[in-house]
Amino acid sequence: MSALRRAVFLDRDGVLVVPLFRDGRSFAPTKLQEYSIYPEAARCVSRLKEASFLVVVVSNQPDVGAGRMDRSVLDEMHARLRAAMPLDAIRVCCHTREQRCACRKPLPGMLFDVAGELRIDLSLSIMVGDRASDVEAGAAAGCRTVFVDLGYTSEPRPASPDRVVSSLGEATDWILSIEPEVEGATWKT
């Protein structure tokens, strides 16, 4: 039986992809013309991979479920993301909040599913996101959490992330600075 692996789970919009901003919050791009990857994202993901982390994108994309974006556009966005950086997996929830599924963050369903598929030890893993729902999902799955604070003024901040940063680059530096205690499956800071 092989050992479980550690992973960094990344939200997509606001962490890897530049979101659209209006009214004090961010929105996912719904058109390819609006879609751009942060310049530092590929290097950050490569650094995490070099440190033997699996890197998995977990993203709510309710615009697909609500009919505001075609699934083929989402698929092309993810093809571009995969071409730009070495990701191990991309998991997406296309349900709307009203559908009350188990995979939509802040619930940890996507993290649990991919952890089972890729043999990930969630207690040795980290969730990085720009919303309270990302931090809540990571905490519910048993991960350490990093909040990328982009200054949203129209939505609540997460209650207690393990770290608050201003970019994926800063999150990557912090992740690479901590070492897990392998036997106890906890982290030293």
Short mmCIF file of the C-alpha atoms (twelve columns), coordinates in Angstrom:
data_MODEL
# 
_entry.id   MODEL 
# 
loop_
_atom_site.group_PDB 
_atom_site.id 
_atom_site.type_symbol 
_atom_site.label_atom_id 
_atom_site.label_alt_id 
_atom_site.label_comp_id 
_atom_site.label_asym_id 
_atom_site.label_seq_id 
_atom_site.Cartn_x 
_atom_site.Cartn_y 
_atom_site.Cartn_z 
_atom_site.pdbx_PDB_model_num 
ATOM 1   C CA . MET A 1   0.000   0.000  0.000   1 
ATOM 2   C CA . SER A 2   1.503   3.348  -1.000  1 
ATOM 3   C CA . ALA A 3   1.610   6.336  1.312   1 
ATOM 4   C CA . LEU A 4   -0.853  9.176  1.040   1 
ATOM 5   C CA . ARG A 5   0.380   12.346 -0.637  1 
ATOM 6   C CA . ARG A 6   0.110   16.018 0.267   1 
ATOM 7   C CA . ALA A 7   -1.591  18.540 -1.977  1 
ATOM 8   C CA . VAL A 8   -2.232  22.215 -2.421  1 
ATOM 9   C CA . PHE A 9   -5.821  22.904 -3.463  1 
ATOM 10  C CA . LEU A 10  -6.231  26.171 -5.347  1 
ATOM 11  C CA . ASP A 11  -9.389  28.084 -6.068  1 
ATOM 12  C CA . ARG A 12  -9.356  29.251 -9.684  1 
ATOM 13  C CA . ASP A 13  -10.695 32.813 -9.908  1 
ATOM 14  C CA . GLY A 14  -8.810  35.255 -7.706  1 
ATOM 15  C CA . VAL A 15  -5.932  32.806 -7.167  1 
ATOM 16  C CA . LEU A 16  -4.833  31.560 -10.611 1 
ATOM 17  C CA . VAL A 17  -7.126  33.575 -12.874 1 
ATOM 18  C CA . VAL A 18  -7.700  37.316 -12.758 1 
ATOM 19  C CA . PRO A 19  -11.324 37.836 -11.725 1 
ATOM 20  C CA . LEU A 20  -13.644 40.599 -12.862 1 
ATOM 21  C CA . PHE A 21  -14.301 43.199 -10.148 1 
ATOM 22  C CA . ARG A 22  -17.509 45.135 -9.574  1 
ATOM 23  C CA . ASP A 23  -19.478 46.359 -6.594  1 
ATOM 24  C CA . GLY A 24  -16.795 45.361 -4.087  1 
ATOM 25  C CA . ARG A 25  -16.492 41.726 -5.100  1 
ATOM 26  C CA . SER A 26  -15.148 39.478 -7.811  1 
ATOM 27  C CA . PHE A 27  -16.819 37.494 -10.547 1 
ATOM 28  C CA . ALA A 28  -15.539 34.667 -12.712 1 
ATOM 29  C CA . PRO A 29  -14.927 35.491 -16.354 1 
ATOM 30  C CA . THR A 30  -17.631 33.994 -18.578 1 
ATOM 31  C CA . LYS A 31  -16.055 34.793 -21.952 1 
ATOM 32  C CA . LEU A 32  -12.670 33.776 -23.311 1 
ATOM 33  C CA . GLN A 33  -11.868 37.444 -24.045 1 
ATOM 34  C CA . GLU A 34  -12.173 38.175 -20.290 1 
ATOM 35  C CA . TYR A 35  -10.046 35.211 -19.222 1 
ATOM 36  C CA . SER A 36  -6.439  35.792 -18.165 1 
ATOM 37  C CA . ILE A 37  -4.082  33.913 -15.890 1 
ATOM 38  C CA . TYR A 38  -2.095  35.815 -13.272 1 
ATOM 39  C CA . PRO A 39  1.512   36.232 -14.520 1 
ATOM 40  C CA . GLU A 40  2.988   34.573 -11.416 1 
ATOM 41  C CA . ALA A 41  0.608   31.586 -11.357 1 
ATOM 42  C CA . ALA A 42  2.582   29.153 -13.520 1 
ATOM 43  C CA . ARG A 43  5.811   29.738 -11.606 1 
ATOM 44  C CA . CYS A 44  4.033   29.305 -8.259  1 
ATOM 45  C CA . VAL A 45  2.461   26.024 -9.339  1 
ATOM 46  C CA . SER A 46  5.825   24.804 -10.643 1 
ATOM 47  C CA . ARG A 47  7.470   25.641 -7.305  1 
ATOM 48  C CA . LEU A 48  4.795   23.667 -5.438  1 
ATOM 49  C CA . LYS A 49  5.254   20.713 -7.800  1 
ATOM 50  C CA . GLU A 50  9.044   20.860 -7.313  1 
ATOM 51  C CA . ALA A 51  8.391   20.541 -3.560  1 
ATOM 52  C CA . SER A 52  6.425   17.309 -4.235  1 
ATOM 53  C CA . PHE A 53  2.931   18.695 -3.705  1 
ATOM 54  C CA . LEU A 54  0.078   17.590 -5.898  1 
ATOM 55  C CA . VAL A 55  -1.647  20.726 -7.200  1 
ATOM 56  C CA . VAL A 56  -5.408  20.566 -7.653  1 
ATOM 57  C CA . VAL A 57  -7.813  23.297 -8.743  1 
ATOM 58  C CA . VAL A 58  -11.217 23.202 -6.991  1 
ATOM 59  C CA . SER A 59  -13.623 25.792 -8.325  1 
ATOM 60  C CA . ASN A 60  -17.297 26.722 -8.096  1 
ATOM 61  C CA . GLN A 61  -18.517 27.702 -11.577 1 
ATOM 62  C CA . PRO A 62  -22.259 28.306 -11.143 1 
ATOM 63  C CA . ASP A 63  -22.467 30.394 -14.320 1 
ATOM 64  C CA . VAL A 64  -22.494 27.108 -16.249 1 
ATOM 65  C CA . GLY A 65  -25.341 25.673 -14.160 1 
ATOM 66  C CA . ALA A 66  -27.282 28.925 -14.413 1 
ATOM 67  C CA . GLY A 67  -26.918 29.005 -18.215 1 
ATOM 68  C CA . ARG A 68  -24.770 32.184 -18.298 1 
ATOM 69  C CA . MET A 69  -21.786 30.321 -19.766 1 
ATOM 70  C CA . ASP A 70  -21.544 27.341 -22.061 1 
ATOM 71  C CA . ARG A 71  -19.654 24.301 -20.757 1 
ATOM 72  C CA . SER A 72  -17.423 24.378 -23.852 1 
ATOM 73  C CA . VAL A 73  -16.131 27.833 -22.812 1 
ATOM 74  C CA . LEU A 74  -15.302 26.496 -19.343 1 
ATOM 75  C CA . ASP A 75  -13.541 23.504 -20.893 1 
ATOM 76  C CA . GLU A 76  -11.434 25.810 -23.098 1 
ATOM 77  C CA . MET A 77  -10.521 27.957 -20.076 1 
ATOM 78  C CA . HIS A 78  -9.320  24.843 -18.266 1 
ATOM 79  C CA . ALA A 79  -7.409  23.632 -21.312 1 
ATOM 80  C CA . ARG A 80  -5.553  26.958 -21.290 1 
ATOM 81  C CA . LEU A 81  -4.897  26.620 -17.557 1 
ATOM 82  C CA . ARG A 82  -3.484  23.105 -18.018 1 
ATOM 83  C CA . ALA A 83  -1.310  24.278 -20.924 1 
ATOM 84  C CA . ALA A 84  0.124   27.093 -18.795 1 
ATOM 85  C CA . MET A 85  1.015   25.086 -15.672 1 
ATOM 86  C CA . PRO A 86  1.542   21.544 -14.344 1 
ATOM 87  C CA . LEU A 87  -1.758  20.789 -12.604 1 
ATOM 88  C CA . ASP A 88  -2.603  17.318 -11.326 1 
ATOM 89  C CA . ALA A 89  -6.364  17.800 -11.505 1 
ATOM 90  C CA . ILE A 90  -9.130  20.345 -11.991 1 
ATOM 91  C CA . ARG A 91  -12.438 19.765 -10.220 1 
ATOM 92  C CA . VAL A 92  -15.440 21.996 -10.821 1 
ATOM 93  C CA . CYS A 93  -18.874 22.357 -9.268  1 
ATOM 94  C CA . CYS A 94  -21.262 23.844 -11.826 1 
ATOM 95  C CA . HIS A 95  -24.256 23.791 -9.488  1 
ATOM 96  C CA . THR A 96  -25.929 26.965 -8.318  1 
ATOM 97  C CA . ARG A 97  -26.300 27.741 -4.616  1 
ATOM 98  C CA . GLU A 98  -30.007 26.902 -4.870  1 
ATOM 99  C CA . GLN A 99  -29.246 23.352 -5.993  1 
ATOM 100 C CA . ARG A 100 -27.674 22.596 -2.580  1 
ATOM 101 C CA . CYS A 101 -25.205 19.977 -3.777  1 
ATOM 102 C CA . ALA A 102 -22.420 18.436 -1.670  1 
ATOM 103 C CA . CYS A 103 -19.639 19.538 -4.025  1 
ATOM 104 C CA . ARG A 104 -20.154 23.314 -3.939  1 
ATOM 105 C CA . LYS A 105 -17.795 25.147 -1.611  1 
ATOM 106 C CA . PRO A 106 -18.082 25.890 1.334   1 
ATOM 107 C CA . LEU A 107 -18.891 22.174 1.536   1 
ATOM 108 C CA . PRO A 108 -15.798 19.974 1.147   1 
ATOM 109 C CA . GLY A 109 -17.206 17.477 -1.377  1 
ATOM 110 C CA . MET A 110 -14.784 18.304 -4.212  1 
ATOM 111 C CA . LEU A 111 -11.807 18.033 -1.870  1 
ATOM 112 C CA . PHE A 112 -12.989 14.696 -0.442  1 
ATOM 113 C CA . ASP A 113 -13.641 13.281 -3.933  1 
ATOM 114 C CA . VAL A 114 -10.257 14.185 -5.396  1 
ATOM 115 C CA . ALA A 115 -8.460  13.164 -2.178  1 
ATOM 116 C CA . GLY A 116 -9.886  9.675  -2.582  1 
ATOM 117 C CA . GLU A 117 -8.991  9.496  -6.273  1 
ATOM 118 C CA . LEU A 118 -5.416  10.785 -5.903  1 
ATOM 119 C CA . ARG A 119 -4.672  9.324  -2.436  1 
ATOM 120 C CA . ILE A 120 -4.243  12.715 -0.785  1 
ATOM 121 C CA . ASP A 121 -3.758  13.101 2.963   1 
ATOM 122 C CA . LEU A 122 -5.986  16.093 3.683   1 
ATOM 123 C CA . SER A 123 -4.332  16.700 7.068   1 
ATOM 124 C CA . LEU A 124 -1.042  17.347 5.229   1 
ATOM 125 C CA . SER A 125 -2.676  19.530 2.577   1 
ATOM 126 C CA . ILE A 126 -3.522  23.198 2.154   1 
ATOM 127 C CA . MET A 127 -6.474  25.027 0.580   1 
ATOM 128 C CA . VAL A 128 -5.764  28.462 -0.950  1 
ATOM 129 C CA . GLY A 129 -8.656  30.730 -1.881  1 
ATOM 130 C CA . ASP A 130 -9.912  34.302 -2.066  1 
ATOM 131 C CA . ARG A 131 -13.301 33.771 -0.402  1 
ATOM 132 C CA . ALA A 132 -14.656 32.625 2.934   1 
ATOM 133 C CA . SER A 133 -16.225 29.626 1.163   1 
ATOM 134 C CA . ASP A 134 -12.755 28.423 0.083   1 
ATOM 135 C CA . VAL A 135 -11.391 28.663 3.615   1 
ATOM 136 C CA . GLU A 136 -14.482 26.965 5.063   1 
ATOM 137 C CA . ALA A 137 -14.241 24.088 2.571   1 
ATOM 138 C CA . GLY A 138 -10.554 23.571 3.321   1 
ATOM 139 C CA . ALA A 139 -11.117 23.630 7.070   1 
ATOM 140 C CA . ALA A 140 -14.079 21.236 6.788   1 
ATOM 141 C CA . ALA A 141 -11.858 18.824 4.839   1 
ATOM 142 C CA . GLY A 142 -9.147  18.997 7.510   1 
ATOM 143 C CA . CYS A 143 -6.665  21.096 5.504   1 
ATOM 144 C CA . ARG A 144 -4.633  24.114 6.535   1 
ATOM 145 C CA . THR A 145 -6.081  27.225 4.877   1 
ATOM 146 C CA . VAL A 146 -4.690  30.324 3.208   1 
ATOM 147 C CA . PHE A 147 -6.881  33.340 2.451   1 
ATOM 148 C CA . VAL A 148 -5.782  35.514 -0.491  1 
ATOM 149 C CA . ASP A 149 -7.157  38.894 0.557   1 
ATOM 150 C CA . LEU A 150 -8.046  40.873 -2.557  1 
ATOM 151 C CA . GLY A 151 -9.905  43.540 -0.593  1 
ATOM 152 C CA . TYR A 152 -13.490 42.577 -1.352  1 
ATOM 153 C CA . THR A 153 -15.846 44.915 0.460   1 
ATOM 154 C CA . SER A 154 -19.212 43.264 -0.287  1 
ATOM 155 C CA . GLU A 155 -18.663 39.824 1.135   1 
ATOM 156 C CA . PRO A 156 -17.586 38.418 4.480   1 
ATOM 157 C CA . ARG A 157 -13.978 37.637 5.284   1 
ATOM 158 C CA . PRO A 158 -13.211 34.112 6.469   1 
ATOM 159 C CA . ALA A 159 -13.338 33.619 10.231  1 
ATOM 160 C CA . SER A 160 -9.987  31.971 10.904  1 
ATOM 161 C CA . PRO A 161 -7.673  31.067 8.041   1 
ATOM 162 C CA . ASP A 162 -4.245  29.747 9.011   1 
ATOM 163 C CA . ARG A 163 -2.611  32.486 6.939   1 
ATOM 164 C CA . VAL A 164 -3.710  35.697 5.197   1 
ATOM 165 C CA . VAL A 165 -1.743  36.781 2.123   1 
ATOM 166 C CA . SER A 166 -2.185  39.179 -0.774  1 
ATOM 167 C CA . SER A 167 -1.224  36.870 -3.675  1 
ATOM 168 C CA . LEU A 168 -0.530  33.314 -4.756  1 
ATOM 169 C CA . GLY A 169 3.180   34.166 -4.707  1 
ATOM 170 C CA . GLU A 170 2.995   35.073 -1.028  1 
ATOM 171 C CA . ALA A 171 0.924   31.940 -0.316  1 
ATOM 172 C CA . THR A 172 3.485   29.779 -2.119  1 
ATOM 173 C CA . ASP A 173 6.354   31.290 -0.116  1 
ATOM 174 C CA . TRP A 174 4.531   30.521 3.134   1 
ATOM 175 C CA . ILE A 175 3.583   26.975 2.101   1 
ATOM 176 C CA . LEU A 176 7.162   26.209 1.166   1 
ATOM 177 C CA . SER A 177 8.412   27.621 4.483   1 
ATOM 178 C CA . ILE A 178 6.471   25.172 6.666   1 
ATOM 179 C CA . GLU A 179 7.353   21.543 7.220   1 
ATOM 180 C CA . PRO A 180 4.900   18.794 8.144   1 
ATOM 181 C CA . GLU A 181 5.452   16.461 11.062  1 
ATOM 182 C CA . VAL A 182 4.889   13.294 9.080   1 
ATOM 183 C CA . GLU A 183 4.122   10.945 11.985  1 
ATOM 184 C CA . GLY A 184 1.539   13.199 13.614  1 
ATOM 185 C CA . ALA A 185 0.199   14.527 10.302  1 
ATOM 186 C CA . THR A 186 0.270   18.059 11.694  1 
ATOM 187 C CA . TRP A 187 2.219   21.119 10.673  1 
ATOM 188 C CA . LYS A 188 4.971   23.012 12.383  1 
ATOM 189 C CA . THR A 189 5.010   26.759 11.732  1 
# 
